[in-house]
Structure formats: structure tokens, C-alpha cells
Amino acid sequence: MPPGANLAAFALAAAVLIAVPGPSVLFVVGRSLSAGRRVGLLTVLGNALGMLPQVLAVAAGVGALLAQSAVAFTVLKTVGALYLVHLGVQAIRHRHRTTATATATDAATGPRRPAGVPAGRSLREGFLVGVTNPKSAVFFVAVLPQFTDPATGPVWSQVLVLGALHVLIGLAFDAAWALTAGAARGWLTRDPRRLPRLGATGGVMMIGVGGTLALTDRHL
């Protein structure tokens, strides 16, 4: 376990960094706008789960390879960027289909129902984005060890604790963004004519995140 002072300092630093809207926030907001609050929250959970293998890799020393190898960094960055662009394009292409599902009326009850997206798919997409995010991997490699103290115990176990704390803080902040975007979507979807534009907006945001990730360098 890291010293209490180190743990508190890291929590504060992580909260400040996570609170600033970045690619992860834009991705979550885009998903929430295009598919709704439920999908946004599941994406947040998947994204958080995707960061756990990175934390494990850093604790095992594997993450250092990513920070030192330009090839490994470029491959991971490219895969993540292309996947985000793919999700954005799909959101734009199927915006009218999503609209039709979202505004469908149940013959028995009559109320509108949100678009049904399988939970497993939302989790899987969020996980793939999280696990292929090179920025978080390099952050873990470069920052986590600075808050450890070999005198208090094994460094690898302290890295695991700090990494888990970072994931939990990110989960809380991203969930708040998803809920906010989901609430805005609920208000906007009262007028069905706005839904296609809403879906397209979420898609464009995801494509923008992919472009941002593609331009990410190895500096934090």
C-alpha cells in the first residue's frame, strides 16, 4: 500500500487531470448523445474495465515497453483511433435507424422507448477503446511509479492500488458526463426531428476523438 500522503496526492492529481474534458470524455458524451444514457453508462464501465489490463501490464513491467517502443505505441494508437472512427461512422450511417427505434411506440402502453442496444456490445466497445488508449497507458507508466515508496512494500502492489484508484475516479467522472449527456438527449428527443442530428453529432464527436488519438504523441 502506498503511503497515505502519496495516495492522497495521487488522488488529487488524478481527479484534476480526469476532470478536464479530453478524448475519453468526448467519447462517452458522443455515445450518450447518439444512443442514450444507458449505453453511455455501459460504455463508461467498459472503458474503465479496459484500463485494468493496462494497470496490470504496468505493474508487471510490460508497460515500460510501450513507453520506450515507438512501434508498439504507434500500433496501439492506430488500432484505437481506427476503432473510434469506425464507431463514429456507424453512428452517422445508422442515425435514421436509431431514430426509428428510439421513437417506436409500444402498441400496448404507448410510451416512447429508448433505442435497444445490447449491454454486451456497449461494454465490449467501451472496453476496446479503453484497452487501446495509449495515452492512459503512457500515463500509468510515467506517473504511477512516482507515487510509490519501495520502503513501504512491493512497488508492483502499490502500482496496482494507484491504478485501481485512478480507474475508480475516472469511472465516477465519466459516469457524471454520461448522465448529463443522457439527460440532454432525453430533453432533445422530445422532438423526433432532432434525433438524426443528435445521432450524427455523437458520431462526429467519436470521429473527432479518433483523430485526436491518431495525433497523440508520446508526451503527457
C-alpha positions in Angstrom: 0.0 0.0 0.0 1.4 3.4 -0.9 1.9 5.9 2.0 -1.2 7.8 2.9 0.3 11.1 1.8 1.3 9.7 -1.6 -2.2 8.2 -2.0 -3.9 11.5 -1.3 -1.6 13.4 -3.6 -2.1 11.0 -6.4 -5.9 11.1 -5.9 -5.9 14.8 -6.1 -3.7 14.8 -9.2 -5.7 12.2 -10.9 -9.0 14.0 -10.2 -7.7 17.2 -11.6 -6.5 15.5 -14.8 -9.6 13.4 -15.3 -11.9 16.4 -14.6 -10.5 18.2 -17.6 -12.6 17.1 -20.6 -10.4 15.1 -23.0 -10.8 12.3 -25.6 -12.3 9.9 -23.1 -15.0 12.4 -22.1 -15.8 13.2 -25.7 -16.2 9.5 -26.5 -18.6 9.0 -23.6 -20.6 12.1 -24.4 -20.8 11.1 -28.1 -22.0 7.6 -27.2 -24.6 9.0 -24.7 -25.9 11.5 -27.3 -26.1 9.0 -30.1 -27.5 6.1 -28.2 -28.8 7.2 -24.8 -27.8 7.3 -21.1 -27.9 3.5 -20.6 -25.5 2.9 -23.4 -23.3 5.8 -22.2 -23.0 4.3 -18.7 -22.2 0.8 -20.0 -19.6 2.4 -22.3 -18.1 4.1 -19.2 -17.9 0.8 -17.4 -16.4 -1.0 -20.4 -13.8 1.8 -20.8 -12.9 1.5 -17.1 -12.5 -2.3 -17.4 -10.4 -1.7 -20.5 -7.8 0.3 -18.4 -7.4 -2.5 -15.9 -5.2 -4.7 -18.2 -3.0 -1.6 -18.7 -2.6 -1.2 -15.0 -1.7 -4.9 -14.7 0.8 -4.6 -17.5 2.5 -1.6 -15.9 2.6 -3.4 -12.5 4.3 -6.4 -14.3 6.8 -4.1 -16.0 5.3 -4.7 -19.5 4.0 -1.2 -19.8 7.6 0.2 -19.9 7.9 -1.4 -23.4 5.1 0.8 -24.6 6.7 3.9 -23.3 10.1 3.0 -24.9 9.0 1.4 -28.2 7.8 3.8 -30.9 6.4 0.8 -32.9 4.3 -0.6 -30.0 3.0 2.8 -29.2 2.1 3.6 -32.9 0.4 0.2 -33.4 -1.8 0.6 -30.3 -2.6 4.2 -31.1 -3.6 3.3 -34.7 -5.8 0.5 -33.6 -7.6 2.6 -31.1 -8.0 5.6 -33.5 -9.4 3.4 -36.3 -11.9 1.8 -34.0 -13.2 5.1 -32.7 -13.6 6.4 -36.3 -15.4 3.2 -37.1 -17.9 3.7 -34.2 -18.4 7.3 -35.3 -19.1 6.4 -38.9 -21.6 3.7 -37.8 -23.4 6.2 -35.6 -23.8 8.6 -38.5 -24.8 5.9 -41.1 -27.4 4.4 -38.8 -28.7 7.6 -37.3 -32.1 7.3 -39.0 -32.4 3.6 -38.0 -31.7 4.6 -34.4 -34.3 7.4 -34.7 -36.9 4.9 -35.8 -36.2 2.6 -32.9 -36.0 5.4 -30.3 -39.3 6.8 -31.3 -41.1 3.4 -31.7 -44.4 3.3 -29.8 -45.5 0.2 -27.9 -48.9 -0.8 -29.1 -49.9 -1.8 -25.6 -48.6 1.0 -23.5 -48.0 3.8 -25.9 -44.8 5.5 -24.5 -41.7 6.0 -26.4 -38.9 3.6 -25.7 -35.1 4.3 -25.9 -33.2 2.5 -28.6 -32.3 -1.0 -27.6 -28.5 -1.6 -27.7 -27.2 -4.9 -26.2 -25.4 -4.4 -23.0 -22.6 -6.7 -24.0 -22.0 -4.7 -27.2 -21.8 -1.5 -25.2 -19.4 -3.0 -22.7 -17.3 -4.5 -25.4 -16.9 -1.3 -27.4 -16.0 0.7 -24.3 -13.5 -2.0 -23.3 -11.8 -1.9 -26.7 -11.5 1.8 -26.6 -10.1 1.7 -23.0 -7.6 -1.0 -23.6 -6.2 0.5 -26.8 -5.8 4.0 -25.4 -2.1 4.7 -25.5 -2.4 8.0 -23.6 -3.6 6.3 -20.4 -1.0 3.5 -20.8 1.8 6.0 -21.0 0.3 8.0 -18.1 0.3 4.9 -16.0 3.9 4.1 -16.9 5.2 7.6 -16.3 3.2 8.8 -13.4 2.2 5.8 -11.1 5.8 4.9 -10.1 6.4 8.4 -8.9 3.8 8.0 -6.1 5.2 4.7 -4.8 7.6 4.1 -2.0 9.8 0.9 -2.1 10.3 1.3 1.7 6.7 0.6 2.4 6.2 -2.5 0.3 6.5 -4.0 -3.2 6.3 -1.4 -5.9 4.1 -3.6 -8.1 1.4 -3.8 -5.5 1.5 -0.1 -4.9 1.1 0.5 -8.7 -2.0 -1.8 -8.6 -3.6 0.2 -5.8 -2.8 3.6 -7.5 -4.1 2.3 -10.9 -7.3 1.0 -9.4 -7.8 4.3 -7.7 -7.3 6.1 -11.0 -9.8 3.9 -12.7 -12.4 4.4 -9.9 -12.0 8.2 -10.1 -12.3 8.1 -13.9 -15.4 5.9 -13.6 -17.1 8.4 -11.3 -16.3 11.5 -13.5 -17.2 9.8 -16.8 -20.4 8.4 -15.4 -21.4 12.0 -14.5 -20.7 13.1 -18.0 -22.7 10.2 -19.4 -25.7 11.1 -17.1 -25.5 14.7 -18.1 -25.4 13.9 -21.8 -28.1 11.3 -21.5 -30.4 13.8 -19.7 -29.8 16.3 -22.5 -30.6 13.7 -25.1 -33.9 12.9 -23.3 -34.9 16.5 -23.5 -33.9 16.9 -27.1 -35.6 13.7 -28.3 -39.0 15.1 -27.4 -38.9 16.5 -30.9 -38.2 13.5 -33.2 -36.9 15.8 -35.9 -33.8 16.5 -33.8 -32.8 12.8 -33.4 -31.0 12.3 -36.7 -28.9 15.4 -36.0 -28.3 14.2 -32.5 -27.0 10.8 -33.7 -24.8 12.5 -36.3 -23.4 14.8 -33.6 -22.4 11.9 -31.4 -20.8 10.2 -34.5 -18.8 13.3 -35.4 -17.6 13.6 -31.8 -16.4 10.0 -31.9 -14.6 10.5 -35.2 -13.0 13.6 -33.7 -11.8 11.6 -30.8 -10.3 9.1 -33.1 -8.5 11.8 -35.0 -7.2 13.3 -31.7 -5.9 9.9 -30.7 -4.2 9.4 -34.0 -2.3 12.6 -33.4 -1.3 11.7 -29.9 2.4 11.8 -29.3 4.4 10.2 -26.5 4.4 13.4 -24.4 2.0 13.7 -21.5 
